[in-house]
């Protein structure tokens, strides 16, 4: 009887252990931006893409903000200057920022970034 209970306890706990070792659902991030006002918002590690978008728009705070980047298991960076903006993705924050700066130009600065697990 003790062996049966031990096996039963182990079988119940295995799925939770397996889930924590790589079978996790991908998390989502987003960046929202309104160019005219300069308002920016972002979200990281949300359960769904929609949750990430809603949070980024809420943080952005301007009624005309738009989501300019969605990521999952990656990073995104927004670079801007007074007249333009560029959003690029990468495997790391550094990669996303480097790509955004290279495409945007010398007068640009990184205004926002997000990375997800």
Biopython code that builds the backbone (N, CA, C, O; Angstrom):
import numpy as np
from Bio.PDB.StructureBuilder import StructureBuilder

atoms = [
    (1, "UNK", "N", (0.822, -1.199, 0.000)),
    (1, "UNK", "CA", (0.000, 0.000, 0.000)),
    (1, "UNK", "C", (0.862, 1.257, 0.000)),
    (1, "UNK", "O", (0.548, 2.223, -0.695)),
    (2, "UNK", "N", (1.970, 1.252, 0.792)),
    (2, "UNK", "CA", (2.849, 2.421, 0.853)),
    (2, "UNK", "C", (3.483, 2.706, -0.501)),
    (2, "UNK", "O", (3.630, 3.865, -0.889)),
    (3, "UNK", "N", (3.863, 1.644, -1.226)),
    (3, "UNK", "CA", (4.474, 1.808, -2.542)),
    (3, "UNK", "C", (3.470, 2.440, -3.506)),
    (3, "UNK", "O", (3.818, 3.343, -4.267)),
    (4, "UNK", "N", (2.221, 1.962, -3.470)),
    (4, "UNK", "CA", (1.181, 2.513, -4.325)),
    (4, "UNK", "C", (0.975, 4.007, -4.068)),
    (4, "UNK", "O", (0.880, 4.786, -5.016)),
    (5, "UNK", "N", (0.905, 4.413, -2.804)),
    (5, "UNK", "CA", (0.720, 5.822, -2.464)),
    (5, "UNK", "C", (1.914, 6.666, -2.898)),
    (5, "UNK", "O", (1.745, 7.795, -3.359)),
    (6, "UNK", "N", (3.111, 6.121, -2.753)),
    (6, "UNK", "CA", (4.309, 6.833, -3.180)),
    (6, "UNK", "C", (4.302, 7.024, -4.692)),
    (6, "UNK", "O", (4.609, 8.111, -5.181)),
    (7, "UNK", "N", (3.952, 5.969, -5.437)),
    (7, "UNK", "CA", (3.865, 6.080, -6.895)),
    (7, "UNK", "C", (2.783, 7.070, -7.306)),
    (7, "UNK", "O", (2.980, 7.848, -8.240)),
    (8, "UNK", "N", (1.669, 7.050, -6.638)),
    (8, "UNK", "CA", (0.589, 7.974, -6.923)),
    (8, "UNK", "C", (1.025, 9.406, -6.667)),
    (8, "UNK", "O", (0.741, 10.283, -7.482)),
    (9, "UNK", "N", (1.703, 9.668, -5.564)),
    (9, "UNK", "CA", (2.192, 11.011, -5.244)),
    (9, "UNK", "C", (3.197, 11.487, -6.284)),
    (9, "UNK", "O", (3.167, 12.651, -6.684)),
    (10, "UNK", "N", (4.082, 10.606, -6.722)),
    (10, "UNK", "CA", (5.072, 10.977, -7.736)),
    (10, "UNK", "C", (4.416, 11.271, -9.066)),
    (10, "UNK", "O", (4.827, 12.205, -9.755)),
    (11, "UNK", "N", (3.405, 10.504, -9.452)),
    (11, "UNK", "CA", (2.758, 10.733, -10.737)),
    (11, "UNK", "C", (1.973, 12.037, -10.743)),
    (11, "UNK", "O", (1.823, 12.664, -11.791)),
    (12, "UNK", "N", (1.477, 12.444, -9.599)),
    (12, "UNK", "CA", (0.748, 13.707, -9.512)),
    (12, "UNK", "C", (1.711, 14.880, -9.620)),
    (12, "UNK", "O", (1.362, 15.904, -10.208)),
    (13, "UNK", "N", (2.909, 14.758, -9.069)),
    (13, "UNK", "CA", (3.831, 15.895, -9.065)),
    (13, "UNK", "C", (4.677, 15.982, -10.325)),
    (13, "UNK", "O", (5.279, 17.029, -10.565)),
    (14, "UNK", "N", (4.756, 14.938, -11.142)),
    (14, "UNK", "CA", (5.588, 14.973, -12.345)),
    (14, "UNK", "C", (5.162, 16.026, -13.360)),
    (14, "UNK", "O", (6.032, 16.728, -13.875)),
    (15, "UNK", "N", (3.892, 16.180, -13.676)),
    (15, "UNK", "CA", (3.533, 17.203, -14.653)),
    (15, "UNK", "C", (3.963, 18.609, -14.221)),
    (15, "UNK", "O", (4.414, 19.393, -15.055)),
    (16, "UNK", "N", (3.832, 18.933, -12.956)),
    (16, "UNK", "CA", (4.256, 20.261, -12.488)),
    (16, "UNK", "C", (5.758, 20.424, -12.643)),
    (16, "UNK", "O", (6.225, 21.487, -13.053)),
    (17, "UNK", "N", (6.523, 19.383, -12.321)),
    (17, "UNK", "CA", (7.974, 19.457, -12.474)),
    (17, "UNK", "C", (8.344, 19.551, -13.946)),
    (17, "UNK", "O", (9.240, 20.313, -14.308)),
    (18, "UNK", "N", (7.674, 18.797, -14.792)),
    (18, "UNK", "CA", (7.963, 18.852, -16.223)),
    (18, "UNK", "C", (7.634, 20.222, -16.787)),
    (18, "UNK", "O", (8.353, 20.730, -17.647)),
    (19, "UNK", "N", (6.554, 20.822, -16.310)),
    (19, "UNK", "CA", (6.156, 22.135, -16.802)),
    (19, "UNK", "C", (7.197, 23.197, -16.459)),
    (19, "UNK", "O", (7.432, 24.103, -17.258)),
    (20, "UNK", "N", (7.814, 23.105, -15.306)),
    (20, "UNK", "CA", (8.782, 24.112, -14.908)),
    (20, "UNK", "C", (10.125, 23.932, -15.599)),
    (20, "UNK", "O", (10.998, 24.789, -15.466)),
    (21, "UNK", "N", (10.314, 22.839, -16.334)),
    (21, "UNK", "CA", (11.608, 22.576, -16.966)),
    (21, "UNK", "C", (11.561, 22.743, -18.469)),
    (21, "UNK", "O", (12.251, 21.994, -19.161)),
    (22, "UNK", "N", (10.813, 23.652, -19.016)),
    (22, "UNK", "CA", (10.906, 23.900, -20.437)),
    (22, "UNK", "C", (9.603, 23.776, -21.204)),
    (22, "UNK", "O", (9.545, 24.186, -22.363)),
    (23, "UNK", "N", (8.583, 23.239, -20.620)),
    (23, "UNK", "CA", (7.318, 23.144, -21.313)),
    (23, "UNK", "C", (6.432, 24.349, -21.031)),
    (23, "UNK", "O", (5.217, 24.295, -21.221)),
    (24, "UNK", "N", (7.047, 25.434, -20.576)),
    (24, "UNK", "CA", (6.285, 26.639, -20.262)),
    (24, "UNK", "C", (5.729, 27.266, -21.529)),
    (24, "UNK", "O", (6.299, 27.137, -22.612)),
    (25, "UNK", "N", (4.629, 27.931, -21.370)),
    (25, "UNK", "CA", (4.065, 28.710, -22.450)),
    (25, "UNK", "C", (4.893, 29.968, -22.616)),
    (25, "UNK", "O", (5.318, 30.568, -21.628)),
    (26, "UNK", "N", (5.125, 30.370, -23.846)),
    (26, "UNK", "CA", (5.898, 31.574, -24.117)),
    (26, "UNK", "C", (5.178, 32.794, -23.548)),
    (26, "UNK", "O", (3.952, 32.887, -23.606)),
    (27, "UNK", "N", (5.942, 33.710, -23.007)),
    (27, "UNK", "CA", (5.394, 34.972, -22.505)),
    (27, "UNK", "C", (5.524, 36.037, -23.578)),
    (27, "UNK", "O", (6.313, 35.893, -24.512)),
    (28, "UNK", "N", (4.746, 37.114, -23.444)),
    (28, "UNK", "CA", (4.642, 38.119, -24.492)),
    (28, "UNK", "C", (4.995, 39.514, -23.981)),
    (28, "UNK", "O", (4.824, 39.826, -22.803)),
    (29, "UNK", "N", (5.486, 40.330, -24.885)),
    (29, "UNK", "CA", (5.783, 41.717, -24.590)),
    (29, "UNK", "C", (5.314, 42.597, -25.741)),
    (29, "UNK", "O", (5.030, 42.106, -26.833)),
    (30, "UNK", "N", (5.235, 43.898, -25.486)),
    (30, "UNK", "CA", (4.791, 44.833, -26.519)),
    (30, "UNK", "C", (5.327, 46.229, -26.212)),
    (30, "UNK", "O", (5.617, 46.570, -25.065)),
    (31, "UNK", "N", (5.446, 47.019, -27.268)),
    (31, "UNK", "CA", (5.788, 48.440, -27.145)),
    (31, "UNK", "C", (4.708, 49.226, -27.878)),
    (31, "UNK", "O", (4.343, 48.884, -29.002)),
    (32, "UNK", "N", (4.197, 50.280, -27.241)),
    (32, "UNK", "CA", (3.224, 51.174, -27.858)),
    (32, "UNK", "C", (3.838, 52.565, -27.935)),
    (32, "UNK", "O", (4.655, 52.938, -27.093)),
    (33, "UNK", "N", (3.441, 53.334, -28.952)),
    (33, "UNK", "CA", (4.089, 54.622, -29.205)),
    (33, "UNK", "C", (3.120, 55.571, -29.890)),
    (33, "UNK", "O", (2.289, 55.157, -30.699)),
    (34, "UNK", "N", (3.240, 56.858, -29.553)),
    (34, "UNK", "CA", (2.540, 57.926, -30.264)),
    (34, "UNK", "C", (3.591, 58.960, -30.635)),
    (34, "UNK", "O", (4.096, 59.685, -29.778)),
    (35, "UNK", "N", (3.910, 59.020, -31.909)),
    (35, "UNK", "CA", (5.046, 59.832, -32.369)),
    (35, "UNK", "C", (4.876, 61.326, -32.086)),
    (35, "UNK", "O", (5.818, 61.965, -31.619)),
    (36, "UNK", "N", (3.725, 61.887, -32.351)),
    (36, "UNK", "CA", (3.540, 63.334, -32.184)),
    (36, "UNK", "C", (3.728, 63.783, -30.735)),
    (36, "UNK", "O", (4.316, 64.836, -30.492)),
    (37, "UNK", "N", (3.245, 63.012, -29.785)),
    (37, "UNK", "CA", (3.361, 63.403, -28.377)),
    (37, "UNK", "C", (4.622, 62.839, -27.721)),
    (37, "UNK", "O", (5.055, 63.326, -26.677)),
    (38, "UNK", "N", (5.208, 61.809, -28.340)),
    (38, "UNK", "CA", (6.365, 61.150, -27.743)),
    (38, "UNK", "C", (6.002, 60.169, -26.644)),
    (38, "UNK", "O", (6.886, 59.672, -25.947)),
    (39, "UNK", "N", (4.730, 59.883, -26.475)),
    (39, "UNK", "CA", (4.286, 58.955, -25.437)),
    (39, "UNK", "C", (4.706, 57.528, -25.787)),
    (39, "UNK", "O", (4.603, 57.092, -26.934)),
    (40, "UNK", "N", (5.185, 56.809, -24.759)),
    (40, "UNK", "CA", (5.660, 55.441, -24.952)),
    (40, "UNK", "C", (5.154, 54.573, -23.803)),
    (40, "UNK", "O", (5.067, 55.023, -22.661)),
    (41, "UNK", "N", (4.827, 53.345, -24.118)),
    (41, "UNK", "CA", (4.469, 52.366, -23.096)),
    (41, "UNK", "C", (4.993, 51.008, -23.503)),
    (41, "UNK", "O", (5.193, 50.745, -24.689)),
    (42, "UNK", "N", (5.216, 50.144, -22.532)),
    (42, "UNK", "CA", (5.692, 48.796, -22.830)),
    (42, "UNK", "C", (5.198, 47.820, -21.788)),
    (42, "UNK", "O", (4.795, 48.195, -20.687)),
    (43, "UNK", "N", (5.242, 46.570, -22.163)),
    (43, "UNK", "CA", (4.855, 45.490, -21.259)),
    (43, "UNK", "C", (5.811, 44.332, -21.481)),
    (43, "UNK", "O", (6.311, 44.120, -22.586)),
    (44, "UNK", "N", (6.057, 43.589, -20.414)),
    (44, "UNK", "CA", (6.972, 42.452, -20.461)),
    (44, "UNK", "C", (6.356, 41.272, -19.725)),
    (44, "UNK", "O", (5.678, 41.437, -18.711)),
    (45, "UNK", "N", (6.602, 40.094, -20.249)),
    (45, "UNK", "CA", (6.214, 38.825, -19.617)),
    (45, "UNK", "C", (4.737, 38.739, -19.247)),
    (45, "UNK", "O", (4.387, 38.424, -18.110)),
    (46, "UNK", "N", (3.895, 39.018, -20.204)),
    (46, "UNK", "CA", (2.450, 38.837, -20.029)),
    (46, "UNK", "C", (2.050, 37.472, -20.594)),
    (46, "UNK", "O", (2.735, 36.930, -21.461)),
    (47, "UNK", "N", (0.955, 36.927, -20.106)),
    (47, "UNK", "CA", (0.527, 35.586, -20.512)),
    (47, "UNK", "C", (0.089, 35.513, -21.969)),
    (47, "UNK", "O", (0.292, 34.487, -22.618)),
    (48, "UNK", "N", (-0.510, 36.581, -22.497)),
    (48, "UNK", "CA", (-0.974, 36.578, -23.886)),
    (48, "UNK", "C", (-0.492, 37.839, -24.591)),
    (48, "UNK", "O", (-0.136, 38.832, -23.956)),
    (49, "UNK", "N", (-0.490, 37.776, -25.915)),
    (49, "UNK", "CA", (-0.116, 38.949, -26.704)),
    (49, "UNK", "C", (-1.103, 40.089, -26.438)),
    (49, "UNK", "O", (-0.710, 41.253, -26.355)),
    (50, "UNK", "N", (-2.365, 39.750, -26.308)),
    (50, "UNK", "CA", (-3.382, 40.787, -26.047)),
    (50, "UNK", "C", (-3.113, 41.488, -24.716)),
    (50, "UNK", "O", (-3.186, 42.715, -24.642)),
    (51, "UNK", "N", (-2.802, 40.723, -23.658)),
    (51, "UNK", "CA", (-2.498, 41.339, -22.368)),
    (51, "UNK", "C", (-1.304, 42.281, -22.484)),
    (51, "UNK", "O", (-1.307, 43.360, -21.891)),
    (52, "UNK", "N", (-0.292, 41.885, -23.238)),
    (52, "UNK", "CA", (0.887, 42.736, -23.423)),
    (52, "UNK", "C", (0.517, 44.014, -24.165)),
    (52, "UNK", "O", (0.963, 45.099, -23.791)),
    (53, "UNK", "N", (-0.282, 43.898, -25.197)),
    (53, "UNK", "CA", (-0.693, 45.070, -25.969)),
    (53, "UNK", "C", (-1.524, 46.033, -25.134)),
    (53, "UNK", "O", (-1.308, 47.244, -25.175)),
    (54, "UNK", "N", (-2.471, 45.495, -24.380)),
    (54, "UNK", "CA", (-3.331, 46.331, -23.536)),
    (54, "UNK", "C", (-2.496, 47.084, -22.501)),
    (54, "UNK", "O", (-2.709, 48.277, -22.285)),
    (55, "UNK", "N", (-1.546, 46.395, -21.859)),
    (55, "UNK", "CA", (-0.696, 47.042, -20.864)),
    (55, "UNK", "C", (0.187, 48.116, -21.497)),
    (55, "UNK", "O", (0.340, 49.200, -20.935)),
    (56, "UNK", "N", (0.766, 47.825, -22.654)),
    (56, "UNK", "CA", (1.613, 48.818, -23.333)),
    (56, "UNK", "C", (0.799, 50.057, -23.710)),
    (56, "UNK", "O", (1.267, 51.183, -23.541)),
    (57, "UNK", "N", (-0.395, 49.855, -24.211)),
    (57, "UNK", "CA", (-1.251, 50.993, -24.571)),
    (57, "UNK", "C", (-1.657, 51.788, -23.337)),
    (57, "UNK", "O", (-1.709, 53.017, -23.382)),
    (58, "UNK", "N", (-1.945, 51.099, -22.236)),
    (58, "UNK", "CA", (-2.312, 51.776, -20.996)),
    (58, "UNK", "C", (-1.147, 52.646, -20.505)),
    (58, "UNK", "O", (-1.339, 53.805, -20.138)),
    (59, "UNK", "N", (0.049, 52.077, -20.503)),
    (59, "UNK", "CA", (1.217, 52.842, -20.066)),
    (59, "UNK", "C", (1.513, 54.009, -20.995)),
    (59, "UNK", "O", (1.964, 55.063, -20.547)),
    (60, "UNK", "N", (1.263, 53.828, -22.274)),
    (60, "UNK", "CA", (1.533, 54.889, -23.250)),
    (60, "UNK", "C", (0.714, 56.140, -22.927)),
    (60, "UNK", "O", (1.214, 57.262, -23.006)),
    (61, "UNK", "N", (-0.536, 55.929, -22.568)),
    (61, "UNK", "CA", (-1.330, 57.013, -22.013)),
    (61, "UNK", "C", (-1.959, 57.996, -22.985)),
    (61, "UNK", "O", (-2.736, 58.846, -22.552)),
    (62, "UNK", "N", (-1.668, 57.925, -24.257)),
    (62, "UNK", "CA", (-2.283, 58.831, -25.241)),
    (62, "UNK", "C", (-3.336, 58.041, -26.005)),
    (62, "UNK", "O", (-3.113, 56.879, -26.347)),
    (63, "UNK", "N", (-4.475, 58.658, -26.274)),
    (63, "UNK", "CA", (-5.567, 57.933, -26.926)),
    (63, "UNK", "C", (-5.219, 57.452, -28.332)),
    (63, "UNK", "O", (-5.877, 56.551, -28.851)),
    (64, "UNK", "N", (-4.198, 58.037, -28.956)),
    (64, "UNK", "CA", (-3.816, 57.623, -30.304)),
    (64, "UNK", "C", (-2.544, 56.784, -30.348)),
    (64, "UNK", "O", (-1.949, 56.618, -31.412)),
    (65, "UNK", "N", (-2.124, 56.255, -29.203)),
    (65, "UNK", "CA", (-0.971, 55.345, -29.189)),
    (65, "UNK", "C", (-1.309, 54.099, -30.004)),
    (65, "UNK", "O", (-2.459, 53.663, -30.049)),
    (66, "UNK", "N", (-0.296, 53.539, -30.641)),
    (66, "UNK", "CA", (-0.458, 52.291, -31.379)),
    (66, "UNK", "C", (0.641, 51.319, -30.956)),
    (66, "UNK", "O", (1.739, 51.728, -30.581)),
    (67, "UNK", "N", (0.331, 50.046, -31.022)),
    (67, "UNK", "CA", (1.327, 49.023, -30.717)),
    (67, "UNK", "C", (2.252, 48.922, -31.926)),
    (67, "UNK", "O", (1.804, 48.657, -33.042)),
    (68, "UNK", "N", (3.547, 49.136, -31.693)),
    (68, "UNK", "CA", (4.528, 49.103, -32.774)),
    (68, "UNK", "C", (5.409, 47.865, -32.719)),
    (68, "UNK", "O", (6.162, 47.608, -33.658)),
    (69, "UNK", "N", (5.332, 47.091, -31.641)),
    (69, "UNK", "CA", (6.119, 45.859, -31.540)),
    (69, "UNK", "C", (5.421, 44.859, -30.639)),
    (69, "UNK", "O", (4.869, 45.209, -29.595)),
    (70, "UNK", "N", (5.460, 43.607, -31.067)),
    (70, "UNK", "CA", (5.013, 42.462, -30.278)),
    (70, "UNK", "C", (6.152, 41.459, -30.268)),
    (70, "UNK", "O", (6.742, 41.187, -31.313)),
    (71, "UNK", "N", (6.471, 40.906, -29.106)),
    (71, "UNK", "CA", (7.539, 39.912, -29.032)),
    (71, "UNK", "C", (7.133, 38.752, -28.139)),
    (71, "UNK", "O", (6.304, 38.883, -27.239)),
    (72, "UNK", "N", (7.748, 37.617, -28.421)),
    (72, "UNK", "CA", (7.617, 36.437, -27.598)),
    (72, "UNK", "C", (8.931, 35.681, -27.692)),
    (72, "UNK", "O", (9.383, 35.339, -28.785)),
    (73, "UNK", "N", (9.547, 35.419, -26.534)),
    (73, "UNK", "CA", (10.868, 34.779, -26.483)),
    (73, "UNK", "C", (11.890, 35.555, -27.301)),
    (73, "UNK", "O", (12.712, 34.972, -28.007)),
    (74, "UNK", "N", (11.827, 36.881, -27.196)),
    (74, "UNK", "CA", (12.738, 37.764, -27.929)),
    (74, "UNK", "C", (12.710, 39.142, -27.286)),
    (74, "UNK", "O", (12.080, 39.356, -26.251)),
    (75, "UNK", "N", (13.411, 40.070, -27.927)),
    (75, "UNK", "CA", (13.452, 41.455, -27.459)),
    (75, "UNK", "C", (13.068, 42.392, -28.603)),
    (75, "UNK", "O", (13.175, 42.034, -29.776)),
    (76, "UNK", "N", (12.625, 43.583, -28.250)),
    (76, "UNK", "CA", (12.348, 44.639, -29.218)),
    (76, "UNK", "C", (12.849, 45.949, -28.633)),
    (76, "UNK", "O", (12.829, 46.150, -27.419)),
    (77, "UNK", "N", (13.299, 46.841, -29.516)),
    (77, "UNK", "CA", (13.760, 48.161, -29.085)),
    (77, "UNK", "C", (13.220, 49.215, -30.047)),
    (77, "UNK", "O", (13.133, 48.993, -31.255)),
    (78, "UNK", "N", (12.861, 50.363, -29.483)),
    (78, "UNK", "CA", (12.384, 51.503, -30.264)),
    (78, "UNK", "C", (13.427, 52.603, -30.160)),
    (78, "UNK", "O", (13.759, 53.057, -29.065)),
    (79, "UNK", "N", (13.941, 53.028, -31.309)),
    (79, "UNK", "CA", (14.869, 54.160, -31.370)),
    (79, "UNK", "C", (14.146, 55.301, -32.069)),
    (79, "UNK", "O", (13.344, 55.078, -32.977)),
    (80, "UNK", "N", (14.437, 56.537, -31.637)),
    (80, "UNK", "CA", (13.756, 57.671, -32.263)),
    (80, "UNK", "C", (14.620, 58.919, -32.206)),
    (80, "UNK", "O", (15.534, 59.043, -31.390)),
    (81, "UNK", "N", (14.293, 59.840, -33.107)),
    (81, "UNK", "CA", (14.789, 61.208, -33.027)),
    (81, "UNK", "C", (13.560, 62.099, -33.198)),
    (81, "UNK", "O", (12.433, 61.617, -33.080)),
    (82, "UNK", "N", (13.753, 63.361, -33.468)),
    (82, "UNK", "CA", (12.607, 64.267, -33.519)),
    (82, "UNK", "C", (11.675, 64.003, -34.696)),
    (82, "UNK", "O", (10.514, 64.410, -34.657)),
    (83, "UNK", "N", (12.155, 63.331, -35.741)),
    (83, "UNK", "CA", (11.306, 63.160, -36.915)),
    (83, "UNK", "C", (10.948, 61.734, -37.281)),
    (83, "UNK", "O", (10.065, 61.526, -38.113)),
    (84, "UNK", "N", (11.588, 60.763, -36.700)),
    (84, "UNK", "CA", (11.301, 59.388, -37.102)),
    (84, "UNK", "C", (11.523, 58.426, -35.941)),
    (84, "UNK", "O", (12.096, 58.775, -34.909)),
    (85, "UNK", "N", (11.052, 57.214, -36.150)),
    (85, "UNK", "CA", (11.316, 56.154, -35.177)),
    (85, "UNK", "C", (11.474, 54.837, -35.912)),
    (85, "UNK", "O", (10.946, 54.650, -37.008)),
    (86, "UNK", "N", (12.214, 53.923, -35.286)),
    (86, "UNK", "CA", (12.453, 52.592, -35.840)),
    (86, "UNK", "C", (12.297, 51.589, -34.713)),
    (86, "UNK", "O", (12.768, 51.823, -33.600)),
    (87, "UNK", "N", (11.641, 50.478, -34.991)),
    (87, "UNK", "CA", (11.516, 49.382, -34.043)),
    (87, "UNK", "C", (12.165, 48.161, -34.675)),
    (87, "UNK", "O", (11.879, 47.813, -35.821)),
    (88, "UNK", "N", (13.042, 47.517, -33.913)),
    (88, "UNK", "CA", (13.709, 46.309, -34.388)),
    (88, "UNK", "C", (13.652, 45.237, -33.304)),
    (88, "UNK", "O", (13.539, 45.535, -32.115)),
    (89, "UNK", "N", (13.732, 43.995, -33.740)),
    (89, "UNK", "CA", (13.717, 42.853, -32.819)),
    (89, "UNK", "C", (15.076, 42.168, -32.828)),
    (89, "UNK", "O", (15.846, 42.286, -33.782)),
    (90, "UNK", "N", (15.352, 41.452, -31.749)),
    (90, "UNK", "CA", (16.580, 40.684, -31.648)),
    (90, "UNK", "C", (16.461, 39.628, -30.568)),
    (90, "UNK", "O", (15.495, 39.608, -29.805)),
    (91, "UNK", "N", (17.443, 38.760, -30.511)),
    (91, "UNK", "CA", (17.450, 37.703, -29.500)),
    (91, "UNK", "C", (17.751, 38.253, -28.115)),
    (91, "UNK", "O", (17.349, 37.666, -27.110)),
    (92, "UNK", "N", (18.466, 39.393, -28.058)),
    (92, "UNK", "CA", (18.820, 40.027, -26.788)),
    (92, "UNK", "C", (18.485, 41.515, -26.862)),
    (92, "UNK", "O", (18.231, 42.057, -27.938)),
    (93, "UNK", "N", (18.490, 42.159, -25.704)),
    (93, "UNK", "CA", (18.259, 43.607, -25.666)),
    (93, "UNK", "C", (19.329, 44.320, -26.493)),
    (93, "UNK", "O", (19.013, 45.208, -27.285)),
    (94, "UNK", "N", (20.571, 43.938, -26.313)),
    (94, "UNK", "CA", (21.674, 44.570, -27.038)),
    (94, "UNK", "C", (21.502, 44.428, -28.554)),
    (94, "UNK", "O", (21.718, 45.389, -29.292)),
    (95, "UNK", "N", (21.119, 43.250, -29.015)),
    (95, "UNK", "CA", (20.925, 43.043, -30.446)),
    (95, "UNK", "C", (19.790, 43.915, -30.985)),
    (95, "UNK", "O", (19.935, 44.543, -32.034)),
    (96, "UNK", "N", (18.672, 43.956, -30.278)),
    (96, "UNK", "CA", (17.535, 44.766, -30.717)),
    (96, "UNK", "C", (17.911, 46.245, -30.742)),
    (96, "UNK", "O", (17.579, 46.949, -31.696)),
    (97, "UNK", "N", (18.600, 46.725, -29.705)),
    (97, "UNK", "CA", (19.004, 48.130, -29.659)),
    (97, "UNK", "C", (20.013, 48.459, -30.759)),
    (97, "UNK", "O", (19.915, 49.512, -31.389)),
    (98, "UNK", "N", (20.970, 47.582, -30.994)),
    (98, "UNK", "CA", (21.979, 47.813, -32.033)),
    (98, "UNK", "C", (21.325, 47.898, -33.404)),
    (98, "UNK", "O", (21.653, 48.787, -34.190)),
    (99, "UNK", "N", (20.409, 46.989, -33.702)),
    (99, "UNK", "CA", (19.702, 47.014, -34.982)),
    (99, "UNK", "C", (18.877, 48.291, -35.142)),
    (99, "UNK", "O", (18.879, 48.912, -36.205)),
    (100, "UNK", "N", (18.172, 48.676, -34.073)),
    (100, "UNK", "CA", (17.335, 49.878, -34.140)),
    (100, "UNK", "C", (18.179, 51.134, -34.366)),
    (100, "UNK", "O", (17.825, 51.987, -35.180)),
    (101, "UNK", "N", (19.288, 51.242, -33.645)),
    (101, "UNK", "CA", (20.166, 52.409, -33.804)),
    (101, "UNK", "C", (20.805, 52.441, -35.189)),
    (101, "UNK", "O", (20.923, 53.510, -35.787)),
    (102, "UNK", "N", (21.215, 51.295, -35.702)),
    (102, "UNK", "CA", (21.835, 51.241, -37.025)),
    (102, "UNK", "C", (20.865, 51.694, -38.112)),
    (102, "UNK", "O", (21.262, 52.372, -39.059)),
    (103, "UNK", "N", (19.613, 51.323, -37.978)),
    (103, "UNK", "CA", (18.606, 51.685, -38.985)),
    (103, "UNK", "C", (18.100, 53.115, -38.801)),
    (103, "UNK", "O", (17.749, 53.778, -39.777)),
    (104, "UNK", "N", (18.059, 53.591, -37.563)),
    (104, "UNK", "CA", (17.491, 54.915, -37.276)),
    (104, "UNK", "C", (18.481, 56.043, -37.573)),
    (104, "UNK", "O", (18.094, 57.068, -38.134)),
    (105, "UNK", "N", (19.741, 55.869, -37.208)),
    (105, "UNK", "CA", (20.739, 56.896, -37.489)),
    (105, "UNK", "C", (21.383, 57.460, -36.237)),
    (105, "UNK", "O", (20.960, 57.187, -35.114)),
    (106, "UNK", "N", (22.423, 58.259, -36.464)),
    (106, "UNK", "CA", (23.269, 58.769, -35.379)),
    (106, "UNK", "C", (22.545, 59.709, -34.415)),
    (106, "UNK", "O", (22.934, 59.809, -33.251)),
    (107, "UNK", "N", (21.522, 60.384, -34.865)),
    (107, "UNK", "CA", (20.818, 61.330, -33.997)),
    (107, "UNK", "C", (19.746, 60.669, -33.127)),
    (107, "UNK", "O", (19.126, 61.326, -32.290)),
    (108, "UNK", "N", (19.535, 59.386, -33.328)),
    (108, "UNK", "CA", (18.495, 58.675, -32.589)),
    (108, "UNK", "C", (18.989, 58.230, -31.220)),
    (108, "UNK", "O", (20.188, 58.137, -30.960)),
    (109, "UNK", "N", (18.023, 57.962, -30.363)),
    (109, "UNK", "CA", (18.285, 57.398, -29.042)),
    (109, "UNK", "C", (17.280, 56.284, -28.794)),
    (109, "UNK", "O", (16.169, 56.310, -29.325)),
    (110, "UNK", "N", (17.675, 55.303, -27.981)),
    (110, "UNK", "CA", (16.747, 54.244, -27.601)),
    (110, "UNK", "C", (15.732, 54.849, -26.628)),
    (110, "UNK", "O", (16.097, 55.425, -25.603)),
    (111, "UNK", "N", (14.461, 54.703, -26.973)),
    (111, "UNK", "CA", (13.398, 55.269, -26.139)),
    (111, "UNK", "C", (12.702, 54.199, -25.296)),
    (111, "UNK", "O", (12.157, 54.497, -24.233)),
    (112, "UNK", "N", (12.722, 52.954, -25.774)),
    (112, "UNK", "CA", (12.075, 51.870, -25.025)),
    (112, "UNK", "C", (12.585, 50.535, -25.536)),
    (112, "UNK", "O", (13.024, 50.406, -26.679)),
    (113, "UNK", "N", (12.515, 49.551, -24.657)),
    (113, "UNK", "CA", (12.839, 48.180, -25.034)),
    (113, "UNK", "C", (12.063, 47.236, -24.138)),
    (113, "UNK", "O", (11.628, 47.610, -23.049)),
    (114, "UNK", "N", (11.895, 46.013, -24.602)),
    (114, "UNK", "CA", (11.279, 44.961, -23.806)),
    (114, "UNK", "C", (11.843, 43.620, -24.237)),
    (114, "UNK", "O", (12.129, 43.404, -25.415)),
    (115, "UNK", "N", (12.000, 42.733, -23.286)),
    (115, "UNK", "CA", (12.440, 41.355, -23.559)),
    (115, "UNK", "C", (11.519, 40.409, -22.797)),
    (115, "UNK", "O", (11.055, 40.723, -21.701)),
    (116, "UNK", "N", (11.263, 39.256, -23.387)),
    (116, "UNK", "CA", (10.414, 38.260, -22.745)),
    (116, "UNK", "C", (11.186, 36.975, -22.513)),
    (116, "UNK", "O", (12.231, 36.743, -23.121)),
    (117, "UNK", "N", (10.662, 36.150, -21.630)),
    (117, "UNK", "CA", (11.270, 34.858, -21.329)),
    (117, "UNK", "C", (10.857, 33.824, -22.326)),
    (117, "UNK", "O", (11.276, 32.670, -22.228)),
]
sb = StructureBuilder()
sb.init_structure("model")
sb.init_model(0)
sb.init_chain("A")
sb.init_seg("    ")
for serial, (resi, resn, name, xyz) in enumerate(atoms, 1):
    if name == "N":
        sb.init_residue(resn, " ", resi, " ")
    sb.init_atom(name, np.array(xyz, "f"), 0.0, 1.0, " ", f" {name:<3s}", serial, name[0])
structure = sb.get_structure()
